[in-house]
Amino acid sequence: MRNQEHQAMAGHPVEVYFEFVPLGRQVKVVAIDAASGVEVSIVAPAGASQRDMETIALRKLTKRLTDLAEGA
């Protein structure tokens, strides 16, 4: 599991934990907001860069947190 801090912006998590789980030729990436415990996951090709996987997972997490804040 990896911890990464991000800039505080409206609707954006500040501290995020990333978990990478190899699944054959794919990787499941779980992004967890440290403050709320909200988590999302994506599946990406094992050859994708870690940075790209984190970016996609972070965008999904940010969207999920925004939806929760808006009551969706």
LINCORPE-V92049 format. One line per field, one symbol per residue. phi: phi as a letter, one per 40 degrees, with the letter a starting at -180 (. if undefined). psi: psi as a letter, one per 20 degrees, with the letter a starting at -180 (. if undefined). A space follows every 10 residues. Layout:
phi = ???
psi = ???
This chain:
phi = .bbacbccbd gbccbbbbbb bcbgcbbcbb bbcccbgcbb bbbbcccccd cccccccccc cccccccccc gc
psi = qqppqrqoqp jpqgpppppp opmdjrpppp ppohgijpqr qrpqqhiqqg gggggghggg gggghgghhi j.
